[in-house]
């Protein structure tokens, strides 16, 4: 008797469970089915409008000195104190005495040579007065103008062959030019700055003995700097000597002005680029230093009837999507110039709706809606 009751209870419980499940399922909202076959794709597009655009090339490079000079001794002697300390990093102005080498021996030797020469000219004067009276006064003036502590004056003009023979036989010409050579040699004991600059390296300190050919220091010009910019080969045609260039630095928001002064006529093998050199100087607000990395913006010659668009909207090298009657269409364009993130092009009709964003998983003929 108990078994039938248990079986009936189980059947009732199962039946009640199915009824409750059906009831709760009926409470759910049925999903709204989308219209069959209709795919909505939203694309960003703009009308094609051509205009005149000046292409901009932006590249970075290192700033260097217009002049880097090795200071080399042409004489021998002890390095003495001068106007400018011989120290790495020390700056100087054009014309400052930057290296002074002990020269007293050379000074005394030159004075002795001038004294002998003065005596030699004095002995010639009586002969000139008798044999060449027309030239006597010129040689007397020359004799009187010779100063031991000053460079020799110019020789009087030799007006005849006899006079030349006479002077040569007395070694006047030979001794004169030997003294002039000694004067030049003496000047090499003092080295003056050829430009405003600074020491970047010092090889011989104060008190060292400089031998002939010894490297004393390395100096750079600081009042005239050059920016070397590597330009890709396919971009070099947009740049020419004399072009104005905008220079940006990380140290200042000031835009400096530079000018293209040289363009290399060879390609760097490792970078496949051509170096362009730009003259640029410090301003009152922005101080430039050798070794800084700067950004240069070149503005190329204006291009007529072109448009700019993002590079990533192009596919298959030179194809783009346009929207015609609400559907995608593939078009080829003429690429005029490729920039870092954009391109300049022509080849489409003005007014066409050009897709300016990359599209994936689409094909020609797909139905789209334009968003601005």
C-alpha positions as CSV (number, residue, x, y, z in Angstrom):
1,X,0.0,0.0,0.0
2,X,2.9,2.4,0.8
3,X,4.6,1.9,-2.6
4,X,1.8,3.3,-4.8
5,X,1.5,6.3,-2.5
6,X,5.3,7.0,-3.0
7,X,5.1,6.6,-6.7
8,X,2.1,9.0,-7.0
9,X,3.9,11.5,-4.8
10,X,7.0,11.5,-7.1
11,X,4.8,11.9,-10.2
12,X,3.0,14.9,-8.6
13,X,6.3,16.5,-7.6
14,X,7.7,16.1,-11.1
15,X,4.6,17.4,-12.7
16,X,4.6,20.5,-10.4
17,X,8.2,21.2,-11.3
18,X,7.5,21.2,-15.0
19,X,4.6,23.5,-14.5
20,X,6.7,26.0,-12.5
21,X,9.5,25.9,-15.1
22,X,7.1,26.6,-17.9
23,X,5.5,29.4,-16.0
24,X,8.9,31.2,-15.3
25,X,10.0,30.7,-18.9
26,X,6.9,32.5,-20.1
27,X,7.9,35.5,-18.1
28,X,11.1,36.1,-20.1
29,X,10.9,38.8,-22.9
30,X,11.4,37.4,-26.4
31,X,14.5,38.9,-28.2
32,X,13.7,41.3,-31.0
33,X,15.0,39.8,-34.1
34,X,17.0,42.1,-36.4
35,X,15.9,42.7,-39.9
36,X,17.2,39.8,-42.0
37,X,20.1,40.7,-44.4
38,X,20.6,44.3,-43.1
39,X,24.2,45.1,-41.9
40,X,24.8,48.5,-40.5
41,X,28.4,49.8,-40.8
42,X,29.3,53.3,-39.7
43,X,32.3,55.0,-41.4
44,X,34.0,58.3,-41.0
45,X,34.2,60.1,-44.3
46,X,34.8,63.6,-45.6
47,X,34.2,65.2,-49.0
48,X,37.2,65.4,-51.3
49,X,38.4,69.1,-51.5
50,X,41.7,70.0,-53.3
51,X,43.8,72.9,-52.3
52,X,47.4,74.3,-52.2
53,X,49.5,72.6,-49.5
54,X,53.1,73.1,-48.6
55,X,54.5,69.8,-47.4
56,X,56.3,69.7,-44.1
57,X,59.2,67.4,-43.4
58,X,60.0,66.9,-39.7
59,X,63.3,65.2,-38.6
60,X,65.7,65.4,-35.7
61,X,69.4,65.7,-35.6
62,X,72.4,66.6,-33.4
63,X,73.8,70.2,-33.1
64,X,77.5,70.6,-33.8
65,X,80.0,73.5,-34.0
66,X,80.6,75.1,-37.4
67,X,84.3,74.9,-36.7
68,X,86.3,72.3,-34.6
69,X,90.0,73.1,-34.6
70,X,93.0,71.1,-33.2
71,X,95.5,73.6,-31.6
72,X,98.9,72.2,-32.6
73,X,102.3,73.7,-31.6
74,X,104.5,74.7,-34.5
75,X,107.4,75.7,-32.2
76,X,109.1,74.2,-29.1
77,X,109.0,75.6,-25.6
78,X,107.3,75.8,-22.3
79,X,103.6,76.6,-22.2
80,X,103.1,79.8,-20.1
81,X,100.1,81.5,-18.5
82,X,98.0,83.5,-20.9
83,X,94.9,85.6,-20.9
84,X,92.6,82.6,-21.0
85,X,93.1,79.6,-18.6
86,X,94.1,76.5,-20.6
87,X,91.3,74.4,-19.1
88,X,88.6,72.1,-20.6
89,X,85.3,73.9,-20.8
90,X,86.9,77.4,-20.6
91,X,85.3,79.8,-23.1
92,X,87.0,82.7,-24.9
93,X,86.3,85.5,-27.4
94,X,87.7,85.9,-30.9
95,X,91.2,87.5,-30.7
96,X,92.0,86.4,-27.1
97,X,95.5,85.0,-26.5
98,X,94.7,81.3,-25.7
99,X,98.2,79.7,-25.8
100,X,101.5,81.4,-25.0
101,X,104.9,79.5,-25.4
102,X,108.2,80.7,-24.0
103,X,109.8,82.7,-26.8
104,X,112.7,84.8,-25.4
105,X,115.4,82.8,-27.1
106,X,113.6,83.4,-30.5
107,X,113.1,87.1,-29.7
108,X,116.8,87.7,-28.9
109,X,117.8,85.7,-32.0
110,X,115.6,87.8,-34.2
111,X,116.9,91.1,-32.7
112,X,120.5,89.9,-33.4
113,X,119.6,89.2,-37.0
114,X,118.0,92.7,-37.4
115,X,121.1,94.3,-35.9
116,X,123.3,92.6,-38.4
117,X,121.0,93.6,-41.2
118,X,120.9,97.2,-40.0
119,X,124.7,97.3,-40.0
120,X,124.7,95.7,-43.5
121,X,122.4,98.4,-44.9
122,X,124.4,101.2,-43.2
123,X,127.5,100.0,-45.1
124,X,125.6,100.1,-48.4
125,X,124.5,103.8,-48.1
126,X,127.9,105.3,-49.1
127,X,127.9,103.2,-52.2
128,X,124.4,104.1,-53.1
129,X,125.2,107.8,-52.7
130,X,128.1,107.5,-55.2
131,X,127.0,104.8,-57.6
132,X,123.2,105.1,-57.5
133,X,122.5,108.6,-56.3
134,X,118.9,108.5,-57.6
135,X,118.1,105.6,-55.2
136,X,120.1,106.9,-52.2
137,X,117.2,108.8,-50.6
138,X,114.9,105.7,-50.7
139,X,117.4,103.5,-49.1
140,X,118.2,106.1,-46.5
141,X,114.5,106.3,-45.6
142,X,114.4,102.5,-45.4
143,X,117.4,102.5,-43.1
144,X,115.8,105.0,-40.8
145,X,112.5,103.1,-40.6
146,X,114.1,99.9,-39.3
147,X,113.2,99.3,-35.6
148,X,114.7,96.4,-33.7
149,X,111.5,95.8,-31.8
150,X,109.2,96.0,-34.8
151,X,108.8,94.0,-38.1
152,X,111.0,95.0,-41.0
153,X,109.4,97.6,-43.4
154,X,109.0,96.7,-47.0
155,X,112.1,96.8,-49.2
156,X,112.5,99.8,-51.5
157,X,111.5,99.2,-55.0
158,X,114.4,97.9,-57.1
159,X,114.4,99.9,-60.4
160,X,117.3,98.4,-62.4
161,X,119.2,95.2,-63.0
162,X,122.5,96.8,-61.8
163,X,120.8,97.7,-58.5
164,X,119.5,94.1,-58.1
165,X,123.0,92.7,-58.8
166,X,124.5,95.0,-56.3
167,X,122.0,94.1,-53.5
168,X,122.3,90.4,-54.2
169,X,126.1,90.5,-54.1
170,X,125.9,92.0,-50.6
171,X,123.3,89.4,-49.4
172,X,120.8,92.1,-48.7
173,X,117.8,90.3,-50.3
174,X,118.7,86.9,-48.7
175,X,119.1,88.4,-45.2
176,X,115.9,90.4,-45.5
177,X,113.8,87.4,-46.3
178,X,115.4,85.3,-43.7
179,X,114.4,87.9,-41.1
180,X,110.9,88.1,-42.4
181,X,110.7,84.3,-42.1
182,X,112.0,84.6,-38.5
183,X,109.3,87.1,-37.7
184,X,106.6,84.7,-38.9
185,X,108.2,81.9,-36.8
186,X,108.2,84.2,-33.7
187,X,104.5,84.9,-34.1
188,X,103.8,81.1,-33.7
189,X,104.8,81.3,-30.0
190,X,101.5,83.0,-29.4
191,X,98.1,81.6,-30.6
192,X,95.1,83.8,-30.7
193,X,91.5,82.6,-30.9
194,X,90.1,82.6,-34.5
195,X,86.5,82.8,-33.2
196,X,84.3,82.9,-30.1
197,X,84.6,79.4,-28.7
198,X,85.6,77.0,-25.9
199,X,88.0,74.2,-25.1
200,X,86.5,70.8,-25.5
201,X,89.7,69.0,-24.6
202,X,93.1,69.9,-23.3
203,X,96.1,67.7,-23.9
204,X,99.0,69.8,-22.5
205,X,98.7,71.7,-19.3
206,X,100.4,74.9,-18.1
207,X,104.1,74.4,-17.6
208,X,104.3,71.5,-20.1
209,X,106.9,71.5,-22.8
210,X,105.3,71.7,-26.3
211,X,107.2,70.1,-29.1
212,X,106.8,70.8,-32.7
213,X,103.6,69.0,-33.9
214,X,102.3,68.4,-30.4
215,X,98.5,68.6,-29.9
216,X,97.8,71.3,-27.2
217,X,94.0,71.4,-27.2
218,X,90.8,71.1,-29.2
219,X,88.5,74.1,-29.5
220,X,85.1,74.6,-31.0
221,X,83.2,77.7,-32.3
222,X,80.3,78.5,-30.1
223,X,78.8,81.6,-31.8
224,X,78.0,79.7,-35.0
225,X,76.4,76.3,-34.8
226,X,75.2,73.7,-37.4
227,X,72.4,71.2,-37.1
228,X,73.0,68.0,-39.1
229,X,69.7,66.4,-40.1
230,X,69.5,63.0,-41.9
231,X,66.9,63.2,-44.6
232,X,65.5,60.0,-46.3
233,X,66.6,59.8,-49.9
234,X,63.0,60.0,-51.2
235,X,62.4,63.2,-49.3
236,X,65.6,65.1,-50.2
237,X,64.1,66.6,-53.4
238,X,61.8,68.8,-51.3
239,X,64.7,70.6,-49.7
240,X,67.2,73.1,-51.3
241,X,70.0,75.3,-50.1
242,X,68.8,78.6,-48.7
243,X,65.5,77.2,-47.4
244,X,64.3,78.6,-44.0
245,X,63.8,75.9,-41.3
246,X,61.9,76.0,-38.0
247,X,64.0,74.6,-35.1
248,X,62.4,73.2,-31.9
249,X,64.1,72.3,-28.6
250,X,63.1,70.4,-25.6
251,X,64.5,73.1,-23.3
252,X,62.3,75.9,-24.6
253,X,59.0,76.5,-26.3
254,X,60.6,79.1,-28.6
255,X,60.8,78.4,-32.3
256,X,64.2,79.2,-33.6
257,X,64.9,80.1,-37.2
258,X,67.6,78.3,-39.2
259,X,68.7,78.1,-42.8
260,X,69.9,75.3,-45.0
261,X,73.6,75.9,-45.8
262,X,74.8,72.6,-47.3
263,X,73.4,69.3,-48.6
264,X,75.7,66.3,-48.8
265,X,76.1,64.8,-52.2
266,X,76.4,61.2,-50.9
267,X,74.1,58.7,-49.1
268,X,74.9,57.3,-45.6
269,X,75.1,53.6,-46.2
270,X,73.8,52.6,-42.8
271,X,70.8,54.9,-42.6
272,X,70.1,55.4,-46.4
273,X,69.8,59.1,-45.7
274,X,71.4,62.3,-46.9
275,X,72.8,64.8,-44.4
276,X,71.4,68.4,-44.5
277,X,73.2,71.1,-42.6
278,X,71.3,74.0,-41.1
279,X,72.9,77.1,-39.7
280,X,71.3,78.1,-36.3
281,X,72.3,80.3,-33.4
282,X,71.3,80.8,-29.8
283,X,68.7,83.5,-29.0
284,X,68.4,85.7,-25.9
285,X,65.8,83.2,-24.5
286,X,67.3,79.9,-25.7
287,X,70.9,79.0,-25.3
288,X,72.2,76.3,-27.7
289,X,75.0,73.9,-27.0
290,X,77.0,71.5,-29.1
291,X,75.6,68.0,-28.8
292,X,71.9,68.9,-28.3
293,X,69.3,67.0,-30.3
294,X,66.9,69.4,-32.0
295,X,63.8,69.0,-34.2
296,X,63.8,70.6,-37.6
297,X,60.7,71.4,-39.7
298,X,61.3,71.9,-43.4
299,X,58.6,73.5,-45.5
300,X,58.8,72.3,-49.1
301,X,57.6,74.0,-52.2
302,X,53.8,74.4,-52.4
303,X,51.8,71.7,-54.2
304,X,48.7,72.6,-56.1
305,X,45.4,70.7,-56.3
306,X,46.2,68.1,-53.6
307,X,44.5,66.8,-50.4
308,X,45.8,65.4,-47.2
309,X,44.5,62.2,-45.6
310,X,45.6,59.7,-42.9
311,X,48.1,57.0,-44.1
312,X,46.3,54.2,-42.3
313,X,43.1,54.7,-44.4
314,X,45.0,53.5,-47.5
315,X,45.3,49.8,-48.4
316,X,47.0,47.8,-51.2
317,X,49.5,50.6,-51.6
318,X,47.3,53.2,-53.3
319,X,43.6,52.2,-52.8
320,X,41.0,53.9,-50.7
321,X,37.3,53.5,-50.0
322,X,34.7,56.0,-51.1
323,X,31.0,56.0,-50.3
324,X,28.6,56.1,-53.3
325,X,24.9,55.8,-52.8
326,X,25.4,54.4,-49.3
327,X,27.8,51.7,-50.5
328,X,31.5,51.2,-50.3
329,X,33.5,51.6,-53.5
330,X,37.2,50.9,-54.1
331,X,39.2,53.7,-55.8
332,X,42.9,54.2,-56.8
333,X,44.6,57.5,-55.9
334,X,47.8,59.2,-57.1
335,X,50.1,59.6,-54.1
336,X,52.1,62.8,-54.3
337,X,54.0,62.7,-51.0
338,X,54.1,60.4,-48.0
339,X,54.5,61.9,-44.6
340,X,54.9,60.2,-41.2
341,X,51.2,59.9,-40.5
342,X,49.5,61.4,-43.6
343,X,49.8,61.4,-47.4
344,X,49.1,64.1,-50.0
345,X,47.2,62.8,-53.0
346,X,45.1,63.5,-56.0
347,X,43.1,61.3,-58.4
348,X,39.6,61.5,-57.0
349,X,36.8,63.8,-58.1
350,X,36.1,66.7,-55.8
351,X,33.0,66.2,-53.7
352,X,33.3,62.4,-53.5
353,X,32.9,61.0,-50.0
354,X,36.3,59.7,-48.9
355,X,36.7,57.2,-46.0
356,X,39.4,58.5,-43.7
357,X,39.7,55.7,-41.3
358,X,41.0,52.1,-41.6
359,X,38.2,49.5,-42.2
360,X,38.4,45.8,-41.4
361,X,36.3,42.9,-42.5
362,X,34.5,44.9,-45.2
363,X,34.4,44.7,-49.0
364,X,33.2,46.8,-51.9
365,X,29.5,47.0,-52.1
366,X,28.8,46.8,-48.3
367,X,26.1,49.1,-47.1
368,X,27.5,51.9,-44.8
369,X,26.3,55.0,-43.1
370,X,28.6,58.1,-42.9
371,X,29.4,59.8,-39.6
372,X,31.1,63.2,-39.5
